């Protein structure tokens, strides 16, 4: 085989076996305001208020640390990575989102009023508040 042909074969094989990268699902209708932030012992403690407009969603994502949330207003619909576990959190509900890429989830506002969440993030210092992830194949966003 000539050199050009071998290079073409190797390039084609590399392309054929390259991992497919699915695109992340961006949030829509979501705003957030950091209320307080403190770093100690290699951890960031961040208090944030998040508002999700009617019809909005967080997009599929996960957290590098643990998230503790209170639904201050509205009703949050929360679907886990398995596409079958959906929890509904009305006003006054509290929930925890564990850390790690194996805990991909999406939060949606299926109601007619804004959802307001008061959230405490406990993250490794310097970590982003969330990591985008592709849709896990669920039919609902």
N, C-alpha and C positions, 0 to 999 in steps of 0.2 A: 504494500500500500504506500502511496506517496504521502508525504508529510501533510499536505493540505487536507487530504481526505481523512487522515487520522485525527487531525485537529477538529474537523467538522463532526466526525463521529463522537468524539469525546464531548464536544460542546452540546451536541444533540442529546446525548445520554445524561449529561448533567442537568440540562433543562427539563428532560422528561422525569427525572427523579427528584427534582427540587421540591421542597415542601410548598404547598399552596397556602398562601397567607390570606385569610379571610379578613375583610375590612371590618373595622369596629363600627358599632352603632352609636352615633353621636346623641347626646342628650338634646331634648327640645323642650322649650318652655320652662327651663330651670334657671333659677338665680340663687346665689348664695352669698352670705355676708359673714366674714369671720368676726366673732364677738370677742374672743379672747384666745391667746396662744401662749404656751409656756413649754420650755424644754428642760428636762431633768433626767438624769440617769440614762441617757441615750434614747429617750422617748420624747416625741412631740405630743402635747396635749392641746387639742384645738377644739374650741367650741364654735360651732357654726350654725346659722339659721339658713335653712334651705326652703325655697318656695317653688312648688311645681304647679304651673298653670293648668287649668282644665284641659284635658287632652294631651298634656305633656308627659315626658318620661325622662328618666335618668340615663337611658341607654344602657346596654349591657356593660357591666363593669365588676371589679372586685377591689378589695382594699388590702394593703400591705400590713395593716394593723387592725385592731378591733374597733368597731363602731357601735356606739350606744345611742339609741334614738328615742325621742318622744314625739308623738304626733300631736302637735299643738292645735292644728286646725285641719279639717277635711278628713278624707279617707284615702289611705295609701294602699294600692294593690301591688304586692311584692311577689315576683316569680323567681324561683331558684333555677339553677343550671339544668336541672333534670326536666324542665318544662311541664312537670306535673304537680309540683309543689307550689301552690299559690296561696299566700296569706293575705288577708284583708285586715288592715289596721285602722280603726276609726279614731277620732279625736280622743286623746287621753291614753292611747295604747303606747306601750314601750316595747322595743325589740332590740336585739343584738345581731350584728352582722359579723361573723367570724372572719379572720384574716386568711388570705391565700387565694391563689388562682383557681383552686378547686371549689371556691365558693362564689362563682360568677352569678350575678343576679341583675334584675331590672326592677325599678320602682316606677309605677305609672299612676297618674291621676285620671281615673275614669269618671270622676264626678263633674259637677257643674261649678264648684267653688274651688279656689286654690287650696292645695295641701301645703301646710307649713310644718316643717320638722325642726326640732331643736336637737342638735347632734353633737356628741363628744367623740372625737377621733383620738385613739391612742395608737400612734404610729411609730415605727422606727424613725429616729431623728432624720430629717431631710427627705422623707418619703413624700410622694404626691398624695393628695387626699383620696384619689381613686386611680385605677388603671383601666383604660378602655379594653373591651373584649368584644369579639364578634358575637352575633346572634347565635345561640346554641342550636338553632334549628326549630325554635318554637314558632308556631304560627302567629302568635300575638307579639308583634314587633320583635 
